[in-house]
Structure formats: structure tokens, C-alpha cells
Amino acid sequence: MAPSPAQVLQTIGPGTALERLRLRGPGGPIEAYVVRVDLDDRAVHVGLLYPGVIAAGQTLSTMASRAGAFAAVNGDFFNIGASGAPIGPVVDGGRLLKGPERGRALAAGVGIDGVGRIATVQLSGSVTLPDGPQPLSDLNDASRGPKPILPENGIALFTPLWGAYTRAGAVRGLRSVTEVLVRGGRVARVRHRAGAGALSPGSYALLGAGSGGRALAQLGVGQPVSVSYEQQTSAPAPFRFAIGGKFRLLRAGEVEPDLPAGPGKPRTAIGFSDGGHVMYLVVTEGPLAGVPGLNLRQLAELMRRLGVRDAVDLDDGGSTTIVARPARSGRLTLLNRPAHGSERPVANGVGVFSARRGGVFSATARDTGR
């Protein structure tokens, strides 16, 4: 499989080109879209798109249009049909908004030094109680599933950015559960179950289980509590923005061994070349008219042929979406044909923004009043 010459190649914004390719896929022709961004161009930014809270979903078109992006692709895998929260970490403006589920710390994004990278992102933090500090094990993650998000004796932090979805998924099946509501740095409420509903600005919830839950249960209303946390990454510089991915596709120009074969399907991926100074957002379509899409190894091989050195896959199947504002067009256009006929609400995405629009490149910065 190899890309043929581009059917369409156009500049769609500062430092940004859009290619539309027709591939010789395993079962016939497959279309692919490639957004290539020069991260050294000061007139262009890339950043996070999300609905404004973690536990929610919106269509990519809605998020990109509201934030002013001229191109975007869907992002991380997410808790579909329930919380809508992404599985991996989320970083925006250098700040960790959500920690990863266990085993899903792989992330892609751009560092505070302007370089694109693939690395791990974890939560590093603590809560200071009257009896001393306790480590934080979870940040804004309570997705529904067969296992609890929180380690057996851990403490989770939920900020207003989590949203209104129940926090019970963090402690499903665990014992000695206690939730503490903190307002203005002091305990406002203590109860022995996970709560739900939006948290007011200036407040947060601590949810513990096992020894973590017992430590929280010792608190009384009015006692002082504080938290501190940050991203802990294997990258040489902290991320300015990052989203989670599932499988590493390419490492230093080589296809990762042992990628799952799996069926062909629509795919989305993000990658980097030129030492992290060029970013690639790649979307492939399929199945169309009985033609299967690409599996992960085929996707990795395609990106290597495009010149990508390091890459990770993003959410695929019915979530795969790409929107752009082509040259001479005044509006965002859905470029691919979603697998289920229309855009699926997704957890987040990667947006490409022009600095000439005032440099606002985060949906959060423009729309949620932070």
C-alpha cells in the first residue's frame, strides 16, 4: 500500500497544508486526508478542543467552530454511551485537566517549548489534610465500567471541570468510601458515598476508598484542606497541550512491533517529523462501498511513507472525523464521510488555529469563562 500523488494539495491557513490522497488499500481505493502543520510558524497554533467539561461529548464541528479552528480532527478514545470522558490524559494551557486511566498514559501534543512529542503523562499530586499529606491517585475520572478507576486505597480529586456526571465510577466495588466537599479551602460536607452533579466554582470533591477513604472520614466540617497537582511526563519539557492515544504506531521512523492486526476501519492518527517541528493529522476512510479500511499496521506504514517519524493512533471507527476550512471557503466543512452517516459526539480533538484571529486556540479559553 502506498499513497498516490495528491488529488488535492492546498494551503488552508498559516503554515498549514491539506492533502487529499487516494490509497491503494488492501481491498481497493481508500481516501485519506493529511493536515500538515509547521509548528515553527508563529502564525499558527495547535491546541485542545473539548466541550468545556471532561464528562461530556460534542461533535467535532461544534467544538472547532466555537473555538475558531480552521482545521481539526477527533481525539482520544472515550467512555462512549456513559460519561463521555476521554480515557487518557488531557492537558490544556500547560495544566493537567484529567489524569489517565491506569495503563493509558500515552499522549501526543506540543510542549511548552513548541516541539511536538509522544510521551507518557501521569498525575503527580497530593492533598494536605490536618494529619498530613496523602497522595492523589486520580484526577477528574469516573467513567463507568466493570472496574473502579481509583486504586484500592487511593484518593481522587474532582474539580468543576469534571461536569455533572456521577463520580461513582471511580470507586465502583471498593470499600470504606468517603467523599469530602471542599469550598474555599475548608471542608463543607462529608458523606460516605460518591456524589453527582456539577461542582460550583471555587470548590472541589475528594473521593477516597480503603485507607484513603478512612483518612477523609476523619475530617470535620470547617477543617482546612488543600491540594496541589501537576503533569508528570516522560517528555523533556512539560506539555502545553496533550491528548491521549492508545497505540504507538511509529518510533523514530520504525513501525512498532506487535501492533494488533484487527479489522480495517476508519482511522485517525497524530504524528511528528523533523524533530517534532512538523505535525501531521491523518484521517483514513473505510469501509466504503464494501472496501475495508486500514488496520493499525497499515496505518503506521502509511504515515511512515508520508515522512512521519513518531505517531500514535487516536479514536477510530464511527468517531473518525476531520473538518477544515478549505481555501476560499468561509466555513468549516466536514471532509470525510463518518462511518455511521453523521458526526458522532466525541470527547475532544486537536484544533489548528490562526494567530491572526487573536491567538485564542482553546475552546476552554473562549467559552467557559476560566
PyMOL commands that set and color helices and strands:
alter all, ss='L'
color gray80, all
select helices_A, chain A and resi 60-67+160-162+168-171+211-217+274-276+296-305+317-319+355-357+363-367
alter helices_A, ss='H'
color red, helices_A
select strands_A, chain A and resi 8-13+16-25+28-38+44-49+71-74+90-92+95-98+106-111+116-129+132-135+138-139+155-158+178-183+186-191+203-208+226-233+239-244+248-251+254-255+267-273+278-284+310-313+322-324+333-334+349-354
alter strands_A, ss='S'
color yellow, strands_A
deselect
rebuild
show_as cartoon
